[in-house]
């Protein structure tokens, strides 16, 4: 079934383009943090869902016509349960929790997205006749870690677990386990000293049942992909590792994700690889079958170059970028469906997500003037508890972001600016104090650089440099370098006074504060993002305006 909103089948390539495209190195896919991917094909269109954690709107689904280039298609939900934690009340939060490892399926003309939220302990099931929604929400009784749905004729199963992988049959309404139905242990990795089997992806292909799983090597940390197969749903699953490869990148293995076939019968896996602070990035792996068992790549490794999947003959198509600059204006004349796709973040561009469920009463976009106003709604002593932080993913291997902040309406003690948002964040901001406006650089430094690092293990936020400014409007910039897991951020402000007597009115970028070391940790469990923010430390009611966000993807590492 084709997506009703689009009549394009894919991308048209000439023979010459096909040769060049097919031979070039294409991994990693997206170069952005899209972990735990699940991928399906509906007609000639591929869809991919990934973990969005605490960000809202959530459950982002991407669309592709060739498995290599991707664009935003939809968000599954604007809000989950609107709990105090999800709304970032006080110091309550769901950083590193929220929506994990969704299963995306299409069965009898219905799309299904199933996942758990680790803050609520619930299993969610969303259904829709169209990938763009509306999505209907329900719960499945129980908690099914890293779950995967399988529709098998008139039966529905959910496979899930950590170290011990179970298969449970669901009732016809998909609201609970079927009374008297199948419930069995299918595969066990009990006793594993590290990451045991999880990240389940469950399929029935040519009459056989397949469980694809992630775990780590027993002698060191490195993700690997495993597969087990059985001749029947209650049969014995046998198998083992099918991919043990780091692509020559910092010992970081590639694993966990879905498999999908092309219209002409080729198979690929969409897995992910850790890339340090920028997050976990999808990787495309060619798959072939030998005697009913999947063979990933060559000798359990991913070829640097391989034939890329290509769409059938079709009209030309230009993908919408997954990260973008934003002048905070809107394109007029769009259809209702296209406007929702492009501006699915509560009326903002779909490249944005808020750090938690936003309080939209405090967010106003003036599309005529091209300015986004965010007002403070609570007093907080740390950036991490600021509501309405507007974020975009950072791109590998390096990038930069900059924005102009209108700070004239800040109150004393307010901070407004641009941050590199992670547990160990860094920020450059404008603040108002008793004697005027200042540009400051603050950050939170990690006590250790392990993945297991949590927010509580970091020291308090440190103010590294303060510069007095005469104007109350200033342009701020962050440059980041993730190459070979260098994971560093530099912070700048544009000094208008440097050339104040020049007729050109030019100024200069000045670096401020320290070079911040970024870390990927379990406290947030996501890649670093650019964030536009304002928060109050003394009283609420102040606000800041953001103008002309520029995303630079060509910044040199």
C-alpha positions in Angstrom: 0.0 0.0 0.0 1.4 3.4 -1.0 1.4 6.3 1.4 -1.8 8.2 0.5 0.0 11.5 0.8 2.6 10.9 -1.8 2.4 9.6 -5.4 6.2 9.5 -5.8 7.6 6.0 -5.9 11.2 6.9 -5.3 14.3 8.5 -6.8 15.2 8.2 -10.5 18.9 7.5 -11.2 20.6 7.3 -14.6 22.9 4.3 -15.3 25.9 6.5 -14.7 24.5 7.8 -11.4 23.7 4.3 -10.3 27.3 3.1 -10.7 28.7 6.1 -8.8 26.1 5.9 -6.0 26.3 2.1 -5.7 30.1 2.2 -5.3 30.6 5.0 -2.9 30.9 4.6 0.9 27.4 5.3 2.3 27.8 4.5 6.0 27.0 5.8 8.5 23.4 6.6 7.4 22.0 10.0 8.3 25.1 10.8 10.4 22.6 11.7 13.1 21.5 10.2 16.4 18.7 7.7 15.4 19.3 4.7 17.7 17.5 1.4 17.9 16.1 1.6 14.4 13.2 -0.5 13.1 12.5 -0.4 9.4 9.8 -1.6 7.1 8.8 -1.3 3.4 5.3 -0.5 2.3 5.2 -0.7 -1.5 8.2 1.2 -2.7 8.6 3.4 0.4 10.7 2.6 3.5 9.9 3.8 6.9 12.1 3.9 10.0 11.3 4.6 13.6 13.9 5.1 16.3 14.2 5.9 20.0 13.4 9.5 20.9 13.6 9.2 24.7 12.5 12.3 26.6 12.1 14.5 23.5 8.7 15.8 22.5 7.0 15.4 20.1 8.3 11.8 20.0 8.3 8.6 18.1 9.8 10.1 15.0 9.3 8.2 11.7 11.5 8.8 8.8 10.8 8.0 5.1 13.1 6.9 2.3 12.9 5.6 -1.3 16.3 4.1 -1.3 17.3 3.1 2.3 20.2 5.6 2.1 18.6 9.0 2.0 16.0 9.8 4.7 13.6 12.6 5.6 11.0 13.3 8.3 7.6 11.7 7.8 5.8 12.0 11.1 5.8 12.1 14.8 3.7 9.4 16.5 2.7 11.5 19.5 2.9 15.0 20.8 2.6 13.9 24.4 2.7 10.6 26.3 0.9 10.7 29.6 1.7 14.3 30.7 3.1 13.2 34.0 4.9 15.7 36.2 8.2 14.1 35.2 7.4 14.4 31.5 6.4 18.0 32.0 9.7 18.7 33.9 7.9 20.0 37.0 10.4 21.2 39.6 13.5 18.9 39.4 11.5 15.9 38.2 12.5 14.8 34.7 12.6 11.8 32.3 16.1 12.3 30.9 17.3 9.0 29.6 13.9 7.5 30.0 10.7 8.0 28.0 10.2 6.1 24.7 12.7 3.3 24.0 13.2 1.0 21.0 10.0 1.0 19.1 8.6 -1.8 16.9 7.2 -0.6 13.6 4.8 -2.9 11.6 2.3 -2.7 8.8 -0.4 -5.3 8.7 -3.7 -5.4 6.8 -3.4 -1.7 5.9 -2.7 -0.6 9.4 0.5 0.9 10.8 1.6 -0.2 14.3 4.1 1.4 16.6 4.8 -0.4 19.9 7.3 0.6 22.6 7.8 1.0 26.4 8.5 4.1 28.4 10.9 3.5 31.2 9.5 6.4 33.4 5.9 5.1 33.4 6.6 1.4 33.2 4.0 1.0 30.5 3.8 -0.5 27.1 2.3 1.7 24.4 0.7 0.8 21.1 -0.2 3.4 18.5 -2.1 2.5 15.4 -3.0 4.5 12.2 -4.3 3.9 8.7 -1.7 6.4 7.4 1.9 7.0 8.4 1.1 10.6 9.1 -1.7 9.8 11.5 -3.9 10.4 13.3 -2.4 7.8 15.6 -4.6 6.1 18.1 -3.1 5.3 21.5 -3.7 2.3 23.8 -1.7 0.3 26.3 -0.7 -3.4 26.4 -0.9 -4.9 29.8 2.6 -5.6 31.0 6.1 -4.2 30.4 8.0 -5.7 27.4 11.5 -4.4 27.2 12.8 -3.8 23.6 9.7 -5.4 22.2 9.0 -6.5 18.7 5.5 -7.4 17.2 4.9 -10.3 14.9 1.6 -10.7 13.0 1.3 -14.4 12.1 -1.9 -15.0 10.2 -4.6 -14.7 12.9 -2.1 -14.7 15.8 -0.1 -11.8 17.2 3.1 -12.2 19.3 5.4 -9.9 21.1 9.0 -10.8 21.7 11.0 -9.0 24.3 13.5 -9.1 27.2 17.0 -8.7 28.4 19.3 -11.7 28.6 16.2 -13.9 28.7 14.2 -13.4 25.5 10.5 -14.3 25.7 7.7 -14.7 23.2 4.2 -14.0 24.4 0.9 -14.3 22.5 -1.4 -11.3 22.7 -5.2 -11.2 22.6 -7.1 -10.1 19.5 -7.5 -6.5 20.8 -3.7 -6.2 21.5 -4.4 -5.1 25.0 -3.0 -8.0 27.1 -1.5 -11.5 26.9 -3.9 -14.0 25.5 -5.3 -16.2 28.3 -3.9 -19.6 27.8 -1.8 -18.4 24.9 1.8 -19.0 24.2 4.3 -17.7 26.7 7.8 -19.1 26.4 11.5 -18.5 26.9 13.0 -18.5 23.4 16.7 -17.6 23.9 18.8 -17.0 27.0 22.1 -15.2 27.5 21.9 -15.6 31.3 25.2 -15.1 33.1 26.6 -12.7 30.5 29.0 -10.4 32.4 28.0 -7.4 30.2 25.2 -6.6 27.8 23.1 -9.8 27.4 20.7 -10.4 24.5 18.1 -7.6 24.0 16.9 -5.3 21.2 14.6 -7.9 19.8 13.4 -7.9 16.2 11.0 -10.7 15.4 10.1 -12.0 11.9 8.6 -14.8 10.1 10.2 -15.3 6.7 9.5 -18.2 4.3 7.9 -20.2 7.1 10.7 -19.8 9.6 10.8 -17.7 12.7 13.8 -15.3 13.3 14.9 -13.4 16.4 17.6 -10.8 15.8 19.3 -9.6 19.0 22.1 -7.4 20.2 24.6 -8.2 23.0 28.3 -7.4 23.7 31.3 -9.6 23.5 32.0 -11.3 26.8 35.7 -10.4 27.0 35.3 -6.6 26.2 32.7 -4.0 25.5 31.7 -4.3 21.8 28.2 -4.5 20.5 27.5 -7.5 18.2 24.5 -8.7 16.3 23.1 -12.2 16.7 20.3 -14.2 15.1 18.4 -17.3 16.1 16.0 -19.3 14.0 13.3 -21.9 14.6 11.0 -23.9 12.3 8.0 -23.2 14.4 6.9 -20.6 17.0 7.3 -23.1 19.8 10.3 -24.8 18.3 14.0 -24.6 19.4 15.8 -21.4 18.4 19.4 -22.0 17.3 22.0 -19.5 16.1 24.6 -17.1 17.2 26.5 -14.0 16.2 26.1 -12.8 12.6 28.0 -9.5 12.7 31.1 -8.7 14.7 32.5 -5.5 13.3 33.4 -1.9 14.3 34.0 -0.6 10.8 37.4 0.4 12.0 35.9 3.0 14.3 37.1 3.2 17.8 36.1 -0.3 18.7 32.4 0.5 18.6 30.4 -2.4 17.3 27.4 -2.3 15.0 24.2 -4.0 16.1 20.5 -3.8 16.9 17.9 -2.9 14.3 15.5 -4.2 11.7 15.9 -6.1 8.4 14.0 -5.3 5.2 13.8 -6.5 1.6 13.7 -4.4 -1.5 11.1 -4.7 -4.2 13.6 -6.7 -6.3 14.4 -9.2 -3.5 17.6 -7.9 -2.0 17.9 -7.7 1.8 19.5 -5.2 4.1 19.8 -4.6 7.9 19.5 -1.1 9.4 21.6 -1.3 12.6 23.3 1.4 14.7 26.9 2.2 15.9 28.0 4.2 18.8 29.9 7.4 17.8 30.6 8.9 21.1 28.9 12.1 22.2 27.1 12.6 18.9 25.1 9.5 19.6 24.2 6.2 18.0 24.0 6.4 14.2 22.3 4.0 11.7 24.5 1.8 9.6 23.2 -0.1 6.5 24.4 -3.7 6.1 23.8 -6.0 3.1 22.3 -9.3 4.0 22.0 -12.5 2.0 20.5 -15.9 2.8 22.2 -19.3 2.9 20.1 -22.4 3.7 17.5 -20.2 5.4 20.0 -18.4 7.6 21.0 -14.7 7.2 24.6 -13.8 6.3 25.5 -10.2 7.3 28.1 -8.6 5.1 31.3 -10.6 4.5 32.8 -12.8 7.1 30.6 -11.1 9.8 31.9 -7.7 8.7 30.5 -4.8 6.8 32.0 -4.1 3.4 33.3 -0.6 3.1 31.6 -0.5 -0.3 28.7 -2.4 -1.6 25.8 -2.1 -4.0 23.4 0.3 -2.5 19.6 -0.4 -2.8 18.0 1.8 -5.4 14.3 2.5 -6.1 12.4 1.7 -9.3 12.1 4.1 -12.1 10.2 7.2 -10.9 10.0 10.9 -10.8 12.9 12.9 -9.4 12.7 13.6 -5.7 14.5 16.0 -3.4 14.7 14.9 0.3 14.0 17.4 3.0 17.1 17.7 5.3 16.8 16.2 8.8 18.6 19.2 10.3 18.1 22.7 9.1 18.6 26.4 9.6 15.5 28.3 10.6 14.3 31.9 10.2 11.2 31.1 12.2 8.9 32.0 9.4 6.5 29.7 7.6 6.1 28.7 3.9 2.6 29.6 2.8 0.4 27.7 0.4 1.1 24.2 1.7 -1.6 21.5 1.8 -2.8 20.6 5.3 -0.9 17.3 5.2 2.3 18.9 3.9 2.2 21.6 6.5 1.8 19.1 9.3 4.7 17.1 8.0 7.0 20.2 7.7 5.8 21.9 10.9 5.0 18.9 13.1 6.8 20.2 16.1 3.8 22.1 17.5 3.8 24.4 14.5 7.6 24.7 14.4 9.8 22.9 11.8 9.8 19.2 12.3 13.6 19.2 12.7 13.0 20.6 16.2 12.0 18.8 19.4 11.6 20.1 22.9 13.6 18.6 25.7 10.4 17.5 27.5 6.7 18.1 27.0 6.6 21.8 26.4 4.4 24.5 28.0 3.2 26.1 24.8 1.7 29.0 26.7 5.2 30.2 27.0 6.3 29.8 23.4 5.2 32.3 20.7 6.4 32.4 17.1 6.1 35.6 15.2 6.3 34.4 11.7 6.0 37.9 10.2 9.0 39.2 12.0 10.9 35.9 12.1 11.4 35.6 15.8 10.7 32.9 18.4 9.8 34.1 21.9 10.2 31.8 24.9 9.1 33.0 28.4 10.3 31.6 31.7 7.7 29.7 33.7 9.6 28.5 36.7 12.7 29.3 38.7 15.4 26.7 38.3 19.1 26.7 39.1 20.3 24.6 36.2 19.9 24.5 32.5 18.7 20.9 32.7 15.5 21.8 34.5 14.6 24.6 32.0 11.3 23.9 30.2 10.9 24.5 26.5 14.5 23.9 25.4 14.2 23.7 21.6 16.7 21.2 20.2 18.1 19.8 17.0 20.4 16.8 16.6 24.1 17.5 16.0 25.6 15.9 12.9 28.7 13.7 12.6 31.7 14.4 12.3 31.4 18.1 12.9 29.0 21.0 12.8 28.2 24.4 14.1 25.1 26.3 15.2 24.5 30.0 15.8 21.6 32.2 16.7 20.8 35.8 17.6 19.3 36.3 21.1 17.1 39.3 21.8 17.6 39.8 25.5 16.0 43.1 26.3 13.0 41.5 28.0 15.1 39.3 30.3 14.8 39.7 34.1 17.7 39.9 36.5 19.0 36.3 36.9 17.7 35.0 33.6 19.9 33.2 31.1 19.1 32.9 27.4 21.2 31.4 24.7 22.6 28.4 22.9 23.7 25.1 24.5 25.3 21.8 23.7 22.7 19.7 25.5 23.8 16.6 27.2 24.3 15.5 30.8 27.6 17.3 30.8 26.4 20.3 28.8 28.0 23.5 27.8 26.3 26.8 27.1 26.9 30.3 25.9 24.3 32.8 27.0 23.2 36.3 27.7 22.3 37.2 31.3 21.0 40.3 32.9 22.5 41.4 36.2 22.0 44.5 38.4 24.5 46.5 36.4 23.6 45.4 32.9 24.0 42.6 30.3 26.8 40.0 30.1 27.7 37.1 27.9 28.7 34.1 29.9 29.9 30.5 29.2 29.0 27.8 31.7 29.2 24.1 31.7 29.0 20.9 33.8 32.1 18.7 33.8 32.0 14.9 34.0 33.7 13.2 36.9 34.3 10.2 34.6 33.9 9.5 31.0 32.2 6.1 31.1 28.9 5.4 29.5 27.6 4.5 32.9 28.2 8.1 34.1 25.0 9.7 35.5 24.0 13.2 36.2 24.5 12.8 39.9 28.1 11.9 39.4 28.9 15.3 37.8 30.1 18.3 39.7 28.1 21.5 39.9 27.7 23.8 37.0 30.7 26.2 36.6 30.8 29.7 35.2 34.0 29.9 33.2 34.0 33.4 31.7 31.9 36.5 31.9 32.1 39.4 29.5 30.2 42.7 29.9 28.4 43.9 26.8 26.6 47.2 26.0 24.0 45.8 23.7 21.1 43.5 24.6 21.1 41.7 21.3 24.0 39.3 20.6 24.8 36.5 18.2 26.0 33.2 19.8 27.8 30.2 18.2 28.8 26.7 19.1 31.3 24.6 17.1 31.6 20.8 17.8 34.0 18.2 16.7 33.0 14.5 17.0 35.6 13.0 14.7 37.3 9.9 16.2 35.3 10.6 19.3 37.1 13.8 20.0 33.8 15.1 21.4 34.7 18.8 22.0 32.6 21.9 21.8 33.8 25.5 21.5 31.7 28.6 22.4 31.7 32.0 20.7 29.9 35.4 20.8 29.9 38.0 18.1 31.5 41.2 19.3 29.8 44.1 17.6 32.0 46.6 19.4 35.3 45.3 17.9 34.8 47.4 14.8 32.2 49.8 16.0 33.6 52.8 14.0 33.7 50.9 10.8 31.1 51.9 8.2 30.7 48.3 7.3 29.5 47.6 10.9 31.4 44.3 11.0 32.5 42.7 14.2 34.4 39.5 15.1 33.7 36.2 16.6 35.4 35.8 20.0 35.8 32.5 21.8 34.6 32.4 25.4 35.1 30.0 28.3 36.7 26.6 28.0 36.6 23.9 25.3 33.9 21.6 26.7 34.4 17.9 26.7 31.2 16.1 25.7 30.2 12.6 26.9 27.6 10.1 25.9 26.2 8.7 29.2 23.2 6.8 30.5 21.9 9.9 32.3 20.6 11.2 29.0 21.3 8.2 26.7 21.1 10.4 23.6 23.4 12.2 21.3 24.4 15.9 22.0 22.0 18.5 20.5 21.9 22.2 19.9 19.4 23.8 22.2 17.8 27.2 22.3 16.9 28.1 25.9 15.9 30.6 28.5 15.5 30.0 32.2 15.1 32.1 35.4 17.1 31.8 38.6 15.3 34.5 40.6 11.7 35.2 39.3 9.6 34.2 36.3 8.1 36.3 33.6 11.2 37.2 31.6 11.5 36.2 28.0 14.0 36.0 25.2 13.7 36.2 21.4 15.6 33.9 19.0 16.3 35.1 15.5 18.0 33.4 12.5 19.2 30.0 13.7 21.9 28.9 11.3 22.9 25.3 11.1 26.4 24.8 9.6 27.1 21.3 8.4 30.3 22.2 6.6 32.3 23.4 9.6 35.8 22.0 9.4 36.8 19.5 12.0 
